[in-house]
């Protein structure tokens, strides 16, 4: 069992125990993990961008300016046009998550990527529709959400069935399956189904998606020492502090409003993060001399 397996299993166990013994705090803890441990996974973006575009003589100032413009634009869209912001965010998140879960460039790998990338968003919502509707109330009204809830449930059931079938096939039939990926995905699937939406999503988002990205970036881009680079720490802190201005619009003592504020911030950060990291394998492989480059 590798470190990734232990992290995913540990997070899953933590969320289950929280749900059993302190249910009123389980979603708060999950949201705190998403903010404090999930948001910083994009803190290597500046280094990745410089690797991608330095050959085109794009200065660091231009990269930072464009990056921040994307953050502000996307965040503002979520604040002032919530429904459209949510739709755009879910679309880019599904594409980003799918690329991260595509373990190979074959059609099978891409199919699995889309399956798990969409499932990570859809299953925590579809299998906990009422609670998810409360969390999304800022972005879509209760009446409108009720109109589509049945379709979301059915779509979640279909995707959940396909994921279960793929995991069973990988375990029972396919001899070249990646045991670690299958174990982690199985744990995440169980959490999506059994835990409330934030807790289930946090296990995958922090334990798998963010961790895989950070591990790969650290191996390729960080200093030779095991210490975290100072720029990574600084950018992580600044990104998390980006939540502070939203306190003027949202009541952070209400988890639903804190979630809405966090989603606006994460949406703003996700758009440039997706642009910077798209096709990372090929770009960084050429610049770093590695055989595989970066993958999520």
C-alpha positions in Angstrom: 0.0 0.0 0.0 1.6 3.3 -1.1 1.3 6.7 0.4 -1.6 7.7 -1.9 -3.6 4.7 -0.8 -3.0 5.5 2.8 -4.0 9.2 2.3 -7.3 8.3 0.5 -8.1 5.6 3.0 -7.2 7.8 5.9 -9.4 10.7 4.7 -12.3 8.3 4.0 -12.0 6.9 7.5 -11.8 10.4 9.0 -14.9 11.5 7.2 -16.8 8.4 8.2 -15.8 8.8 11.8 -16.8 12.4 11.8 -20.1 11.5 10.3 -20.8 8.9 12.9 -19.6 10.7 16.0 -19.8 14.5 15.2 -22.2 14.7 12.3 -22.9 18.4 12.8 -19.2 19.0 12.2 -18.4 16.6 9.4 -19.3 18.9 6.6 -17.5 21.8 8.2 -14.4 19.7 8.5 -14.7 18.6 4.9 -15.1 22.2 3.7 -12.1 23.3 5.7 -10.0 20.5 4.1 -11.2 21.6 0.6 -10.2 25.2 1.4 -6.9 24.7 3.3 -5.6 21.5 1.5 -7.4 21.6 -1.8 -7.0 25.2 -2.9 -3.1 25.2 -2.6 -2.8 22.4 -5.2 -2.6 25.1 -7.9 0.3 26.9 -6.2 2.8 25.5 -8.7 0.9 27.1 -11.6 3.4 29.9 -12.0 6.3 27.5 -12.5 4.3 25.3 -14.9 3.3 28.5 -16.9 6.9 29.6 -17.1 7.9 26.1 -18.4 5.2 26.3 -21.0 5.6 29.8 -22.3 9.1 30.9 -21.5 10.3 29.9 -24.9 7.8 32.3 -26.4 9.4 35.1 -24.4 6.3 35.7 -22.3 7.4 37.5 -19.1 6.4 36.5 -15.6 4.6 39.8 -15.2 2.3 39.0 -18.2 1.7 35.5 -17.0 0.7 36.7 -13.5 -1.5 39.5 -14.9 -3.4 37.2 -17.2 -3.7 34.6 -14.5 -5.2 37.2 -12.0 -7.5 38.6 -14.6 -8.9 35.1 -15.2 -9.4 34.6 -11.4 -11.2 37.9 -11.0 -13.4 37.5 -14.1 -14.5 34.0 -13.3 -15.0 34.9 -9.6 -17.1 37.9 -10.6 -19.2 35.8 -12.9 -20.1 33.5 -10.1 -20.9 36.4 -7.7 -23.0 38.6 -10.1 -24.4 36.0 -12.5 -24.5 32.9 -10.2 -26.3 30.5 -12.4 -24.1 31.2 -15.4 -21.0 31.1 -13.2 -22.0 27.7 -11.8 -22.6 26.2 -15.3 -19.3 27.5 -16.6 -17.5 26.3 -13.4 -19.0 22.8 -13.6 -18.1 22.5 -17.2 -14.5 23.5 -16.8 -14.2 21.4 -13.6 -15.5 18.3 -15.4 -13.0 18.8 -18.2 -10.2 19.5 -15.8 -11.0 16.5 -13.5 -11.4 14.2 -16.5 -8.0 15.1 -17.8 -6.5 14.4 -14.4 -8.2 11.0 -14.2 -7.2 9.9 -17.7 -4.3 7.6 -16.8 -3.5 6.8 -20.4 -4.0 8.6 -23.8 -5.9 5.7 -25.2 -9.7 5.8 -25.7 -10.1 3.6 -22.7 -8.0 5.9 -20.5 -9.9 8.9 -21.8 -13.3 7.2 -21.2 -12.3 6.4 -17.6 -11.1 10.0 -17.2 -14.4 11.4 -18.2 -16.3 8.8 -16.1 -14.5 9.6 -12.9 -14.2 13.4 -13.6 -17.9 13.7 -14.1 -18.7 11.3 -11.3 -16.7 13.3 -8.8 -19.1 16.2 -9.4 -22.3 14.4 -10.2 -22.5 11.6 -7.6 -22.1 13.8 -4.4 -24.9 15.9 -5.8 -27.2 13.3 -7.3 -27.1 10.9 -4.3 -27.6 13.6 -1.8 -29.9 15.9 -3.8 -31.7 17.7 -1.0 -28.5 18.7 0.9 -26.8 19.6 -2.4 -29.7 21.8 -3.3 -29.3 23.7 -0.1 -25.6 24.3 -0.8 -26.3 25.5 -4.3 -29.2 27.8 -3.3 -27.1 30.9 -4.0 -26.5 29.8 -7.6 -29.8 28.1 -8.5 -33.2 28.7 -6.9 -34.9 25.9 -5.0 -37.7 25.8 -7.5 -35.4 25.5 -10.5 -33.3 22.9 -8.8 -36.4 20.9 -7.9 -37.3 20.9 -11.6 -34.0 19.2 -12.6 -33.5 17.1 -9.5 -35.1 14.0 -10.9 -32.8 14.1 -14.0 -29.8 14.7 -11.9 -30.7 11.6 -9.8 -31.1 9.4 -12.8 -27.9 10.7 -14.4 -26.0 10.1 -11.2 -27.4 6.6 -11.0 -26.2 5.8 -14.6 -22.7 7.2 -14.0 -22.5 5.4 -10.6 -23.5 2.2 -12.3 -20.8 2.7 -15.0 -18.1 3.5 -12.4 -19.1 0.4 -10.4 -19.0 -1.8 -13.5 -15.6 -0.4 -14.5 -14.2 -1.0 -11.0 -15.5 -4.6 -11.0 -14.1 -5.3 -14.4 -10.7 -3.9 -13.4 -10.7 -6.0 -10.3 -12.1 -9.3 -11.6 -11.5 -9.4 -15.4 -8.7 -7.2 -16.4 -5.3 -8.5 -15.4 -3.2 -5.4 -16.0 -5.3 -3.1 -13.7 -3.6 -0.6 -11.5 -4.3 -1.8 -8.0 -3.6 1.6 -6.4 -5.9 3.5 -8.8 -8.7 0.9 -8.4 -8.5 1.0 -4.6 -8.5 4.7 -4.4 -11.3 5.1 -6.9 -13.3 2.4 -5.0 -12.9 4.3 -1.7 -13.9 7.5 -3.4 -17.0 5.9 -4.9 -18.1 4.6 -1.5 -17.6 8.0 0.0 -19.6 9.7 -2.8 -22.5 7.3 -2.1 -22.5 7.1 1.7 -21.3 10.5 2.9 -22.9 13.9 2.6 -21.9 15.9 -0.5 -19.0 17.9 0.9 -17.5 15.1 2.9 -17.7 12.6 0.0 -16.2 15.1 -2.5 -13.4 16.2 -0.1 -12.0 12.6 0.1 -11.5 12.6 -3.7 -10.6 16.3 -4.2 -8.0 16.4 -1.5 -6.9 12.8 -1.3 -6.7 12.0 -4.9 -7.0 15.0 -7.3 -5.0 17.6 -5.4 -2.5 15.1 -4.1 -1.7 13.6 -7.5 -1.1 17.0 -8.9 1.1 18.2 -6.1 3.2 15.0 -6.1 3.9 15.3 -9.8 4.6 19.0 -9.7 6.9 18.6 -6.7 8.8 15.8 -8.3 9.4 17.8 -11.5 9.4 21.4 -10.5 10.4 21.9 -6.9 13.8 22.3 -5.4 16.0 19.3 -4.8 15.5 19.6 -1.0 12.4 18.2 0.6 11.3 21.5 1.9 8.3 23.2 0.3 9.5 26.1 -1.9 8.8 29.5 -0.5 6.9 30.6 -3.6 4.6 27.6 -3.2 3.9 28.5 0.5 3.3 32.2 -0.3 1.0 31.5 -3.2 -1.0 28.9 -1.2 -1.5 31.4 1.7 -2.5 34.2 -0.7 -5.0 31.9 -2.5 -6.6 30.9 0.8 -6.7 34.5 2.0 -8.6 35.3 -1.2 -11.6 34.1 0.6 -11.5 37.0 3.0 -13.1 39.7 0.7 -16.2 37.4 0.3 -16.9 37.8 4.0 -18.5 41.2 3.1 -21.1 39.4 1.0 -21.5 36.1 2.8 -22.1 35.0 6.4 -19.3 32.6 7.1 -21.1 31.2 10.2 -23.6 29.6 7.8 -22.0 26.6 6.1 -24.1 27.1 3.0 -23.0 30.7 2.6 -19.4 29.8 3.3 -19.6 27.1 0.7 -21.0 29.6 -1.8 -18.1 31.9 -1.1 -15.6 29.1 -1.3 -17.1 27.9 -4.6 -16.8 31.4 -6.1 -13.1 31.6 -5.1 -12.4 28.1 -6.3 -14.2 28.8 -9.6 -12.0 31.8 -10.1 -8.8 29.8 -9.4 -9.9 26.8 -11.4 -10.2 28.6 -14.8 -6.6 29.7 -15.1 -5.4 26.6 -13.3 -7.1 24.5 -16.1 -5.6 26.7 -18.8 -2.1 26.4 -17.3 -2.2 22.7 -16.7 -3.9 21.6 -19.9 -1.6 19.2 -21.7 1.0 19.3 -19.0 2.4 15.9 -19.9 3.7 17.0 -23.3 4.7 20.5 -22.4 6.7 19.7 -19.3 8.2 16.5 -20.7 9.8 18.6 -23.5 11.1 21.3 -21.1 12.2 19.0 -18.2 13.7 16.2 -20.3 11.5 13.6 -18.5 9.9 10.8 -20.4 6.3 11.4 -19.2 6.1 15.0 -18.1 3.5 16.0 -15.7 0.2 14.3 -15.1 -2.6 14.8 -12.7 
